[in-house]
Amino acid sequence: MNTPTIPQTNAQGNAATKTGNAAPSVTPIGAAKPNSVAMDSTQSRNLLDTAAAKGSFGTFAKAVEQAGLSETLRGVGPFTVFAPTDAAFAKLPAGKLDTLMKPENKDELASILKYHVLAGRKSAADMGKWESARTVNGQAAPIKMLEGKFSIDGAHVTEADIGSSNGVIHGIDKVNLPTAAKL
């Protein structure tokens, strides 16, 4: 079975590179890592299992399965996922979700879902410093910070920094559509 791969990129959308033979940094046990997301009991669960356990991302999980991206989001990562809640999917125009879930629309669905994923583990605090983020589908999504809350491409983060073993989830209130899907 072919598993779709999501390229590893840094915040600027460039391929990640390793430098020299520098020794890896070591963080003492119990010390906070810079730019890390707080972890809790969900740390042992991957992104999809964590989303399923939250209860409000069922439609997102089904869409990931239908798009053939489940093995990727259960993989090593790390990834940052802006997961639309079930309520966000309910806001789509009538019939749109059913159309996207059809096998013949798998590529379009995968593109839309990849527009909700970033390479790397990014906390809400990290994201609030950015003007845009390069998604794994290749497009940049605009980020705005207003009164201590941030949004990505118009979707407001309703629950931030949900930690998992291979990344972090930020729940959002809207399904974002990449440029090609907006036509």
WONOR-V431551 format. One record per backbone hydrogen bond with DSSP energy under -1.0 kcal/mol. NH is the residue of the N-H (numbers start at 1). CO is the residue of the C=O. If there is no record, write none. Layout:
NH/CO  NH/CO
This chain:
10/14  13/10  16/8  31/28  36/33  43/40  45/42  50/46  51/47  52/48  53/49  54/50  61/57  62/58  63/59  64/60  65/61  66/62  67/63  68/65  69/64  73/69  74/70  75/72  79/166  80/118  81/168  82/116  83/81  83/170  85/172  86/56  89/85  90/86  92/89  96/93  99/95  100/96  101/97  102/99  105/102  106/103  109/105  110/106  111/107  112/108  113/109  114/110  115/111  116/113  117/114  118/80  120/78  127/123  128/124  129/126  130/127  133/141  135/139  136/117  138/135  141/133  143/131  144/151  146/149  149/146  151/144  152/155  153/142  155/152  157/150  158/171  159/171  162/169  163/161  164/167  165/45  168/79  169/162  170/81  171/159  172/83  173/156  182/178
